[in-house]
Amino acid sequence: MSRDFVIDVNGLTKHYGAVEAVKNISFKVAAGSITGFLGRNGAGKSTTTKMQLGMIAPTADQPMSWA
C-alpha cells in the first residue's frame, strides 16, 4: 500500500559559522497523521521548522516536498 506524504525532507543541514545546528535530517509526514517534533533544548527543532517555512535558507538539502 502506497502512502501519501504531505512533508518529505531529505538531507537537511544548517550551519551557523562553525556550528552545525541541523545535520543531515530526513523525515516524512504521512497525510492524515498527527506528528510531534520532539528533542532537547538546542536540538534544532526551531531551525528545522524555519527552514521548512522558508524563513531561513538551509546550508545543504535535497528539495523539500509539500503536498
mmCIF file of the N, C-alpha and C atoms, coordinates in Angstrom:
data_MODEL
# 
_entry.id   MODEL 
# 
loop_
_atom_site.group_PDB 
_atom_site.id 
_atom_site.type_symbol 
_atom_site.label_atom_id 
_atom_site.label_alt_id 
_atom_site.label_comp_id 
_atom_site.label_asym_id 
_atom_site.label_entity_id 
_atom_site.label_seq_id 
_atom_site.pdbx_PDB_ins_code 
_atom_site.Cartn_x 
_atom_site.Cartn_y 
_atom_site.Cartn_z 
_atom_site.occupancy 
_atom_site.B_iso_or_equiv 
_atom_site.pdbx_formal_charge 
_atom_site.auth_seq_id 
_atom_site.auth_comp_id 
_atom_site.auth_asym_id 
_atom_site.auth_atom_id 
_atom_site.pdbx_PDB_model_num 
ATOM 1   N N  . MET A 1 1  ? 0.841  -1.186 0.000  1.00 0.00 ? 1  MET A N  1 
ATOM 2   C CA . MET A 1 1  ? 0.000  0.000  0.000  1.00 0.00 ? 1  MET A CA 1 
ATOM 3   C C  . MET A 1 1  ? 0.878  1.238  0.000  1.00 0.00 ? 1  MET A C  1 
ATOM 4   N N  . SER A 1 2  ? 0.654  2.129  -0.929 1.00 0.00 ? 2  SER A N  1 
ATOM 5   C CA . SER A 1 2  ? 1.411  3.367  -1.034 1.00 0.00 ? 2  SER A CA 1 
ATOM 6   C C  . SER A 1 2  ? 0.842  4.421  -0.087 1.00 0.00 ? 2  SER A C  1 
ATOM 7   N N  . ARG A 1 3  ? 1.726  5.162  0.587  1.00 0.00 ? 3  ARG A N  1 
ATOM 8   C CA . ARG A 1 3  ? 1.278  6.229  1.486  1.00 0.00 ? 3  ARG A CA 1 
ATOM 9   C C  . ARG A 1 3  ? 1.571  7.571  0.840  1.00 0.00 ? 3  ARG A C  1 
ATOM 10  N N  . ASP A 1 4  ? 0.638  8.492  0.986  1.00 0.00 ? 4  ASP A N  1 
ATOM 11  C CA . ASP A 1 4  ? 0.863  9.853  0.527  1.00 0.00 ? 4  ASP A CA 1 
ATOM 12  C C  . ASP A 1 4  ? 1.486  10.643 1.661  1.00 0.00 ? 4  ASP A C  1 
ATOM 13  N N  . PHE A 1 5  ? 2.518  11.411 1.349  1.00 0.00 ? 5  PHE A N  1 
ATOM 14  C CA . PHE A 1 5  ? 3.206  12.220 2.338  1.00 0.00 ? 5  PHE A CA 1 
ATOM 15  C C  . PHE A 1 5  ? 2.935  13.692 2.071  1.00 0.00 ? 5  PHE A C  1 
ATOM 16  N N  . VAL A 1 6  ? 2.665  14.446 3.133  1.00 0.00 ? 6  VAL A N  1 
ATOM 17  C CA . VAL A 1 6  ? 2.430  15.878 2.989  1.00 0.00 ? 6  VAL A CA 1 
ATOM 18  C C  . VAL A 1 6  ? 3.723  16.663 3.197  1.00 0.00 ? 6  VAL A C  1 
ATOM 19  N N  . ILE A 1 7  ? 4.686  16.072 3.869  1.00 0.00 ? 7  ILE A N  1 
ATOM 20  C CA . ILE A 1 7  ? 6.015  16.665 4.029  1.00 0.00 ? 7  ILE A CA 1 
ATOM 21  C C  . ILE A 1 7  ? 7.044  15.562 3.787  1.00 0.00 ? 7  ILE A C  1 
ATOM 22  N N  . ASP A 1 8  ? 8.048  15.876 2.989  1.00 0.00 ? 8  ASP A N  1 
ATOM 23  C CA . ASP A 1 8  ? 9.127  14.931 2.701  1.00 0.00 ? 8  ASP A CA 1 
ATOM 24  C C  . ASP A 1 8  ? 10.439 15.718 2.705  1.00 0.00 ? 8  ASP A C  1 
ATOM 25  N N  . VAL A 1 9  ? 11.253 15.536 3.735  1.00 0.00 ? 9  VAL A N  1 
ATOM 26  C CA . VAL A 1 9  ? 12.509 16.260 3.907  1.00 0.00 ? 9  VAL A CA 1 
ATOM 27  C C  . VAL A 1 9  ? 13.667 15.267 3.825  1.00 0.00 ? 9  VAL A C  1 
ATOM 28  N N  . ASN A 1 10 ? 14.687 15.600 3.041  1.00 0.00 ? 10 ASN A N  1 
ATOM 29  C CA . ASN A 1 10 ? 15.833 14.705 2.861  1.00 0.00 ? 10 ASN A CA 1 
ATOM 30  C C  . ASN A 1 10 ? 17.146 15.477 2.954  1.00 0.00 ? 10 ASN A C  1 
ATOM 31  N N  . GLY A 1 11 ? 18.005 15.082 3.878  1.00 0.00 ? 11 GLY A N  1 
ATOM 32  C CA . GLY A 1 11 ? 19.358 15.622 3.957  1.00 0.00 ? 11 GLY A CA 1 
ATOM 33  C C  . GLY A 1 11 ? 19.455 17.091 4.329  1.00 0.00 ? 11 GLY A C  1 
ATOM 34  N N  . LEU A 1 12 ? 18.544 17.570 5.148  1.00 0.00 ? 12 LEU A N  1 
ATOM 35  C CA . LEU A 1 12 ? 18.520 18.986 5.522  1.00 0.00 ? 12 LEU A CA 1 
ATOM 36  C C  . LEU A 1 12 ? 19.643 19.295 6.514  1.00 0.00 ? 12 LEU A C  1 
ATOM 37  N N  . THR A 1 13 ? 20.442 20.329 6.212  1.00 0.00 ? 13 THR A N  1 
ATOM 38  C CA . THR A 1 13 ? 21.575 20.721 7.046  1.00 0.00 ? 13 THR A CA 1 
ATOM 39  C C  . THR A 1 13 ? 21.633 22.234 7.149  1.00 0.00 ? 13 THR A C  1 
ATOM 40  N N  . LYS A 1 14 ? 22.017 22.741 8.334  1.00 0.00 ? 14 LYS A N  1 
ATOM 41  C CA . LYS A 1 14 ? 22.191 24.181 8.539  1.00 0.00 ? 14 LYS A CA 1 
ATOM 42  C C  . LYS A 1 14 ? 23.401 24.431 9.417  1.00 0.00 ? 14 LYS A C  1 
ATOM 43  N N  . HIS A 1 15 ? 24.326 25.262 8.911  1.00 0.00 ? 15 HIS A N  1 
ATOM 44  C CA . HIS A 1 15 ? 25.500 25.702 9.666  1.00 0.00 ? 15 HIS A CA 1 
ATOM 45  C C  . HIS A 1 15 ? 25.365 27.181 9.993  1.00 0.00 ? 15 HIS A C  1 
ATOM 46  N N  . TYR A 1 16 ? 25.769 27.562 11.177 1.00 0.00 ? 16 TYR A N  1 
ATOM 47  C CA . TYR A 1 16 ? 25.951 28.960 11.555 1.00 0.00 ? 16 TYR A CA 1 
ATOM 48  C C  . TYR A 1 16 ? 27.440 29.110 11.845 1.00 0.00 ? 16 TYR A C  1 
ATOM 49  N N  . GLY A 1 17 ? 28.219 29.491 10.842 1.00 0.00 ? 17 GLY A N  1 
ATOM 50  C CA . GLY A 1 17 ? 29.666 29.516 11.001 1.00 0.00 ? 17 GLY A CA 1 
ATOM 51  C C  . GLY A 1 17 ? 30.173 28.094 11.202 1.00 0.00 ? 17 GLY A C  1 
ATOM 52  N N  . ALA A 1 18 ? 30.908 27.877 12.305 1.00 0.00 ? 18 ALA A N  1 
ATOM 53  C CA . ALA A 1 18 ? 31.443 26.544 12.605 1.00 0.00 ? 18 ALA A CA 1 
ATOM 54  C C  . ALA A 1 18 ? 30.435 25.654 13.327 1.00 0.00 ? 18 ALA A C  1 
ATOM 55  N N  . VAL A 1 19 ? 29.298 26.227 13.745 1.00 0.00 ? 19 VAL A N  1 
ATOM 56  C CA . VAL A 1 19 ? 28.291 25.471 14.496 1.00 0.00 ? 19 VAL A CA 1 
ATOM 57  C C  . VAL A 1 19 ? 27.334 24.793 13.524 1.00 0.00 ? 19 VAL A C  1 
ATOM 58  N N  . GLU A 1 20 ? 27.188 23.480 13.674 1.00 0.00 ? 20 GLU A N  1 
ATOM 59  C CA . GLU A 1 20 ? 26.252 22.714 12.855 1.00 0.00 ? 20 GLU A CA 1 
ATOM 60  C C  . GLU A 1 20 ? 24.946 22.572 13.640 1.00 0.00 ? 20 GLU A C  1 
ATOM 61  N N  . ALA A 1 21 ? 23.965 23.415 13.305 1.00 0.00 ? 21 ALA A N  1 
ATOM 62  C CA . ALA A 1 21 ? 22.704 23.450 14.053 1.00 0.00 ? 21 ALA A CA 1 
ATOM 63  C C  . ALA A 1 21 ? 21.812 22.254 13.709 1.00 0.00 ? 21 ALA A C  1 
ATOM 64  N N  . VAL A 1 22 ? 21.780 21.875 12.451 1.00 0.00 ? 22 VAL A N  1 
ATOM 65  C CA . VAL A 1 22 ? 20.991 20.731 11.985 1.00 0.00 ? 22 VAL A CA 1 
ATOM 66  C C  . VAL A 1 22 ? 21.890 19.937 11.050 1.00 0.00 ? 22 VAL A C  1 
ATOM 67  N N  . LYS A 1 23 ? 22.000 18.631 11.285 1.00 0.00 ? 23 LYS A N  1 
ATOM 68  C CA . LYS A 1 23 ? 22.915 17.802 10.499 1.00 0.00 ? 23 LYS A CA 1 
ATOM 69  C C  . LYS A 1 23 ? 22.167 16.685 9.786  1.00 0.00 ? 23 LYS A C  1 
ATOM 70  N N  . ASN A 1 24 ? 22.030 16.842 8.478  1.00 0.00 ? 24 ASN A N  1 
ATOM 71  C CA . ASN A 1 24 ? 21.540 15.774 7.605  1.00 0.00 ? 24 ASN A CA 1 
ATOM 72  C C  . ASN A 1 24 ? 20.259 15.114 8.110  1.00 0.00 ? 24 ASN A C  1 
ATOM 73  N N  . ILE A 1 25 ? 19.236 15.915 8.393  1.00 0.00 ? 25 ILE A N  1 
ATOM 74  C CA . ILE A 1 25 ? 17.974 15.383 8.917  1.00 0.00 ? 25 ILE A CA 1 
ATOM 75  C C  . ILE A 1 25 ? 17.047 15.001 7.758  1.00 0.00 ? 25 ILE A C  1 
ATOM 76  N N  . SER A 1 26 ? 16.382 13.879 7.899  1.00 0.00 ? 26 SER A N  1 
ATOM 77  C CA . SER A 1 26 ? 15.418 13.401 6.905  1.00 0.00 ? 26 SER A CA 1 
ATOM 78  C C  . SER A 1 26 ? 14.197 12.854 7.632  1.00 0.00 ? 26 SER A C  1 
ATOM 79  N N  . PHE A 1 27 ? 13.014 13.174 7.121  1.00 0.00 ? 27 PHE A N  1 
ATOM 80  C CA . PHE A 1 27 ? 11.784 12.620 7.672  1.00 0.00 ? 27 PHE A CA 1 
ATOM 81  C C  . PHE A 1 27 ? 10.637 12.822 6.700  1.00 0.00 ? 27 PHE A C  1 
ATOM 82  N N  . LYS A 1 28 ? 9.581  12.047 6.907  1.00 0.00 ? 28 LYS A N  1 
ATOM 83  C CA . LYS A 1 28 ? 8.354  12.152 6.112  1.00 0.00 ? 28 LYS A CA 1 
ATOM 84  C C  . LYS A 1 28 ? 7.178  12.220 7.067  1.00 0.00 ? 28 LYS A C  1 
ATOM 85  N N  . VAL A 1 29 ? 6.175  12.979 6.671  1.00 0.00 ? 29 VAL A N  1 
ATOM 86  C CA . VAL A 1 29 ? 4.930  13.069 7.444  1.00 0.00 ? 29 VAL A CA 1 
ATOM 87  C C  . VAL A 1 29 ? 3.804  12.608 6.529  1.00 0.00 ? 29 VAL A C  1 
ATOM 88  N N  . ALA A 1 30 ? 3.114  11.569 6.950  1.00 0.00 ? 30 ALA A N  1 
ATOM 89  C CA . ALA A 1 30 ? 2.037  10.995 6.141  1.00 0.00 ? 30 ALA A CA 1 
ATOM 90  C C  . ALA A 1 30 ? 0.773  11.847 6.230  1.00 0.00 ? 30 ALA A C  1 
ATOM 91  N N  . ALA A 1 31 ? 0.040  11.880 5.152  1.00 0.00 ? 31 ALA A N  1 
ATOM 92  C CA . ALA A 1 31 ? -1.236 12.596 5.109  1.00 0.00 ? 31 ALA A CA 1 
ATOM 93  C C  . ALA A 1 31 ? -2.172 12.031 6.176  1.00 0.00 ? 31 ALA A C  1 
ATOM 94  N N  . GLY A 1 32 ? -2.830 12.900 6.905  1.00 0.00 ? 32 GLY A N  1 
ATOM 95  C CA . GLY A 1 32 ? -3.794 12.490 7.916  1.00 0.00 ? 32 GLY A CA 1 
ATOM 96  C C  . GLY A 1 32 ? -3.194 12.076 9.244  1.00 0.00 ? 32 GLY A C  1 
ATOM 97  N N  . SER A 1 33 ? -1.879 12.144 9.368  1.00 0.00 ? 33 SER A N  1 
ATOM 98  C CA . SER A 1 33 ? -1.246 11.727 10.625 1.00 0.00 ? 33 SER A CA 1 
ATOM 99  C C  . SER A 1 33 ? -1.102 12.908 11.578 1.00 0.00 ? 33 SER A C  1 
ATOM 100 N N  . ILE A 1 34 ? -1.002 12.600 12.842 1.00 0.00 ? 34 ILE A N  1 
ATOM 101 C CA . ILE A 1 34 ? -0.697 13.599 13.864 1.00 0.00 ? 34 ILE A CA 1 
ATOM 102 C C  . ILE A 1 34 ? 0.746  13.330 14.264 1.00 0.00 ? 34 ILE A C  1 
ATOM 103 N N  . THR A 1 35 ? 1.604  14.322 14.076 1.00 0.00 ? 35 THR A N  1 
ATOM 104 C CA . THR A 1 35 ? 3.042  14.128 14.246 1.00 0.00 ? 35 THR A CA 1 
ATOM 105 C C  . THR A 1 35 ? 3.612  15.132 15.232 1.00 0.00 ? 35 THR A C  1 
ATOM 106 N N  . GLY A 1 36 ? 4.437  14.664 16.157 1.00 0.00 ? 36 GLY A N  1 
ATOM 107 C CA . GLY A 1 36 ? 5.139  15.534 17.095 1.00 0.00 ? 36 GLY A CA 1 
ATOM 108 C C  . GLY A 1 36 ? 6.589  15.673 16.682 1.00 0.00 ? 36 GLY A C  1 
ATOM 109 N N  . PHE A 1 37 ? 7.183  16.799 17.040 1.00 0.00 ? 37 PHE A N  1 
ATOM 110 C CA . PHE A 1 37 ? 8.574  17.078 16.714 1.00 0.00 ? 37 PHE A CA 1 
ATOM 111 C C  . PHE A 1 37 ? 9.281  17.344 18.038 1.00 0.00 ? 37 PHE A C  1 
ATOM 112 N N  . LEU A 1 38 ? 9.933  16.318 18.575 1.00 0.00 ? 38 LEU A N  1 
ATOM 113 C CA . LEU A 1 38 ? 10.492 16.365 19.923 1.00 0.00 ? 38 LEU A CA 1 
ATOM 114 C C  . LEU A 1 38 ? 12.010 16.372 19.909 1.00 0.00 ? 38 LEU A C  1 
ATOM 115 N N  . GLY A 1 39 ? 12.601 16.996 20.922 1.00 0.00 ? 39 GLY A N  1 
ATOM 116 C CA . GLY A 1 39 ? 14.051 16.997 21.083 1.00 0.00 ? 39 GLY A CA 1 
ATOM 117 C C  . GLY A 1 39 ? 14.437 17.895 22.237 1.00 0.00 ? 39 GLY A C  1 
ATOM 118 N N  . ARG A 1 40 ? 15.652 17.719 22.723 1.00 0.00 ? 40 ARG A N  1 
ATOM 119 C CA . ARG A 1 40 ? 16.125 18.531 23.842 1.00 0.00 ? 40 ARG A CA 1 
ATOM 120 C C  . ARG A 1 40 ? 16.358 19.969 23.384 1.00 0.00 ? 40 ARG A C  1 
ATOM 121 N N  . ASN A 1 41 ? 16.577 20.862 24.337 1.00 0.00 ? 41 ASN A N  1 
ATOM 122 C CA . ASN A 1 41 ? 16.893 22.251 24.010 1.00 0.00 ? 41 ASN A CA 1 
ATOM 123 C C  . ASN A 1 41 ? 18.152 22.296 23.147 1.00 0.00 ? 41 ASN A C  1 
ATOM 124 N N  . GLY A 1 42 ? 18.103 23.099 22.097 1.00 0.00 ? 42 GLY A N  1 
ATOM 125 C CA . GLY A 1 42 ? 19.262 23.229 21.216 1.00 0.00 ? 42 GLY A CA 1 
ATOM 126 C C  . GLY A 1 42 ? 19.406 22.122 20.194 1.00 0.00 ? 42 GLY A C  1 
ATOM 127 N N  . ALA A 1 43 ? 18.400 21.262 20.057 1.00 0.00 ? 43 ALA A N  1 
ATOM 128 C CA . ALA A 1 43 ? 18.497 20.131 19.129 1.00 0.00 ? 43 ALA A CA 1 
ATOM 129 C C  . ALA A 1 43 ? 18.257 20.514 17.675 1.00 0.00 ? 43 ALA A C  1 
ATOM 130 N N  . GLY A 1 44 ? 17.722 21.707 17.413 1.00 0.00 ? 44 GLY A N  1 
ATOM 131 C CA . GLY A 1 44 ? 17.496 22.153 16.046 1.00 0.00 ? 44 GLY A CA 1 
ATOM 132 C C  . GLY A 1 44 ? 16.049 22.119 15.593 1.00 0.00 ? 44 GLY A C  1 
ATOM 133 N N  . LYS A 1 45 ? 15.114 21.973 16.524 1.00 0.00 ? 45 LYS A N  1 
ATOM 134 C CA . LYS A 1 45 ? 13.686 21.917 16.162 1.00 0.00 ? 45 LYS A CA 1 
ATOM 135 C C  . LYS A 1 45 ? 13.227 23.214 15.511 1.00 0.00 ? 45 LYS A C  1 
ATOM 136 N N  . SER A 1 46 ? 13.526 24.334 16.131 1.00 0.00 ? 46 SER A N  1 
ATOM 137 C CA . SER A 1 46 ? 13.100 25.633 15.581 1.00 0.00 ? 46 SER A CA 1 
ATOM 138 C C  . SER A 1 46 ? 13.812 25.937 14.278 1.00 0.00 ? 46 SER A C  1 
ATOM 139 N N  . THR A 1 47 ? 15.090 25.620 14.196 1.00 0.00 ? 47 THR A N  1 
ATOM 140 C CA . THR A 1 47 ? 15.846 25.849 12.959 1.00 0.00 ? 47 THR A CA 1 
ATOM 141 C C  . THR A 1 47 ? 15.262 25.021 11.822 1.00 0.00 ? 47 THR A C  1 
ATOM 142 N N  . THR A 1 48 ? 14.925 23.766 12.078 1.00 0.00 ? 48 THR A N  1 
ATOM 143 C CA . THR A 1 48 ? 14.327 22.904 11.056 1.00 0.00 ? 48 THR A CA 1 
ATOM 144 C C  . THR A 1 48 ? 12.989 23.467 10.592 1.00 0.00 ? 48 THR A C  1 
ATOM 145 N N  . THR A 1 49 ? 12.159 23.890 11.537 1.00 0.00 ? 49 THR A N  1 
ATOM 146 C CA . THR A 1 49 ? 10.851 24.450 11.194 1.00 0.00 ? 49 THR A CA 1 
ATOM 147 C C  . THR A 1 49 ? 11.011 25.720 10.366 1.00 0.00 ? 49 THR A C  1 
ATOM 148 N N  . LYS A 1 50 ? 11.940 26.592 10.748 1.00 0.00 ? 50 LYS A N  1 
ATOM 149 C CA . LYS A 1 50 ? 12.169 27.839 9.999  1.00 0.00 ? 50 LYS A CA 1 
ATOM 150 C C  . LYS A 1 50 ? 12.656 27.552 8.584  1.00 0.00 ? 50 LYS A C  1 
ATOM 151 N N  . MET A 1 51 ? 13.472 26.528 8.406  1.00 0.00 ? 51 MET A N  1 
ATOM 152 C CA . MET A 1 51 ? 13.904 26.167 7.053  1.00 0.00 ? 51 MET A CA 1 
ATOM 153 C C  . MET A 1 51 ? 12.738 25.647 6.231  1.00 0.00 ? 51 MET A C  1 
ATOM 154 N N  . GLN A 1 52 ? 11.867 24.849 6.840  1.00 0.00 ? 52 GLN A N  1 
ATOM 155 C CA . GLN A 1 52 ? 10.692 24.342 6.131  1.00 0.00 ? 52 GLN A CA 1 
ATOM 156 C C  . GLN A 1 52 ? 9.778  25.469 5.681  1.00 0.00 ? 52 GLN A C  1 
ATOM 157 N N  . LEU A 1 53 ? 9.660  26.504 6.501  1.00 0.00 ? 53 LEU A N  1 
ATOM 158 C CA . LEU A 1 53 ? 8.771  27.621 6.195  1.00 0.00 ? 53 LEU A CA 1 
ATOM 159 C C  . LEU A 1 53 ? 9.413  28.670 5.294  1.00 0.00 ? 53 LEU A C  1 
ATOM 160 N N  . GLY A 1 54 ? 10.702 28.492 4.969  1.00 0.00 ? 54 GLY A N  1 
ATOM 161 C CA . GLY A 1 54 ? 11.385 29.437 4.100  1.00 0.00 ? 54 GLY A CA 1 
ATOM 162 C C  . GLY A 1 54 ? 11.869 30.691 4.811  1.00 0.00 ? 54 GLY A C  1 
ATOM 163 N N  . MET A 1 55 ? 11.871 30.678 6.136  1.00 0.00 ? 55 MET A N  1 
ATOM 164 C CA . MET A 1 55 ? 12.311 31.845 6.908  1.00 0.00 ? 55 MET A CA 1 
ATOM 165 C C  . MET A 1 55 ? 13.831 31.968 6.924  1.00 0.00 ? 55 MET A C  1 
ATOM 166 N N  . ILE A 1 56 ? 14.547 30.846 6.849  1.00 0.00 ? 56 ILE A N  1 
ATOM 167 C CA . ILE A 1 56 ? 16.000 30.827 6.732  1.00 0.00 ? 56 ILE A CA 1 
ATOM 168 C C  . ILE A 1 56 ? 16.369 29.796 5.673  1.00 0.00 ? 56 ILE A C  1 
ATOM 169 N N  . ALA A 1 57 ? 17.506 29.992 5.036  1.00 0.00 ? 57 ALA A N  1 
ATOM 170 C CA . ALA A 1 57 ? 17.939 29.072 3.982  1.00 0.00 ? 57 ALA A CA 1 
ATOM 171 C C  . ALA A 1 57 ? 18.797 27.958 4.568  1.00 0.00 ? 57 ALA A C  1 
ATOM 172 N N  . PRO A 1 58 ? 18.584 26.734 4.132  1.00 0.00 ? 58 PRO A N  1 
ATOM 173 C CA . PRO A 1 58 ? 19.451 25.644 4.574  1.00 0.00 ? 58 PRO A CA 1 
ATOM 174 C C  . PRO A 1 58 ? 20.839 25.776 3.940  1.00 0.00 ? 58 PRO A C  1 
ATOM 175 N N  . THR A 1 59 ? 21.833 25.215 4.611  1.00 0.00 ? 59 THR A N  1 
ATOM 176 C CA . THR A 1 59 ? 23.184 25.158 4.054  1.00 0.00 ? 59 THR A CA 1 
ATOM 177 C C  . THR A 1 59 ? 23.235 24.104 2.955  1.00 0.00 ? 59 THR A C  1 
ATOM 178 N N  . ALA A 1 60 ? 22.588 22.977 3.183  1.00 0.00 ? 60 ALA A N  1 
ATOM 179 C CA . ALA A 1 60 ? 22.542 21.889 2.210  1.00 0.00 ? 60 ALA A CA 1 
ATOM 180 C C  . ALA A 1 60 ? 21.221 21.156 2.360  1.00 0.00 ? 60 ALA A C  1 
ATOM 181 N N  . ASP A 1 61 ? 20.660 20.720 1.253  1.00 0.00 ? 61 ASP A N  1 
ATOM 182 C CA . ASP A 1 61 ? 19.423 19.946 1.317  1.00 0.00 ? 61 ASP A CA 1 
ATOM 183 C C  . ASP A 1 61 ? 19.131 19.334 -0.034 1.00 0.00 ? 61 ASP A C  1 
ATOM 184 N N  . GLN A 1 62 ? 18.233 18.397 -0.010 1.00 0.00 ? 62 GLN A N  1 
ATOM 185 C CA . GLN A 1 62 ? 17.555 17.922 -1.198 1.00 0.00 ? 62 GLN A CA 1 
ATOM 186 C C  . GLN A 1 62 ? 16.261 18.736 -1.234 1.00 0.00 ? 62 GLN A C  1 
ATOM 187 N N  . PRO A 1 63 ? 15.642 18.890 -2.384 1.00 0.00 ? 63 PRO A N  1 
ATOM 188 C CA . PRO A 1 63 ? 14.391 19.650 -2.410 1.00 0.00 ? 63 PRO A CA 1 
ATOM 189 C C  . PRO A 1 63 ? 13.338 19.073 -1.440 1.00 0.00 ? 63 PRO A C  1 
ATOM 190 N N  . MET A 1 64 ? 12.683 19.964 -0.675 1.00 0.00 ? 64 MET A N  1 
ATOM 191 C CA . MET A 1 64 ? 11.624 19.543 0.233  1.00 0.00 ? 64 MET A CA 1 
ATOM 192 C C  . MET A 1 64 ? 10.323 19.479 -0.543 1.00 0.00 ? 64 MET A C  1 
ATOM 193 N N  . SER A 1 65 ? 9.508  18.498 -0.229 1.00 0.00 ? 65 SER A N  1 
ATOM 194 C CA . SER A 1 65 ? 8.213  18.339 -0.885 1.00 0.00 ? 65 SER A CA 1 
ATOM 195 C C  . SER A 1 65 ? 7.102  18.687 0.079  1.00 0.00 ? 65 SER A C  1 
ATOM 196 N N  . TRP A 1 66 ? 6.138  19.447 -0.398 1.00 0.00 ? 66 TRP A N  1 
ATOM 197 C CA . TRP A 1 66 ? 4.931  19.784 0.371  1.00 0.00 ? 66 TRP A CA 1 
ATOM 198 C C  . TRP A 1 66 ? 3.744  19.422 -0.501 1.00 0.00 ? 66 TRP A C  1 
ATOM 199 N N  . ALA A 1 67 ? 2.769  18.769 0.085  1.00 0.00 ? 67 ALA A N  1 
ATOM 200 C CA . ALA A 1 67 ? 1.554  18.423 -0.662 1.00 0.00 ? 67 ALA A CA 1 
ATOM 201 C C  . ALA A 1 67 ? 0.484  19.463 -0.418 1.00 0.00 ? 67 ALA A C  1 
# 
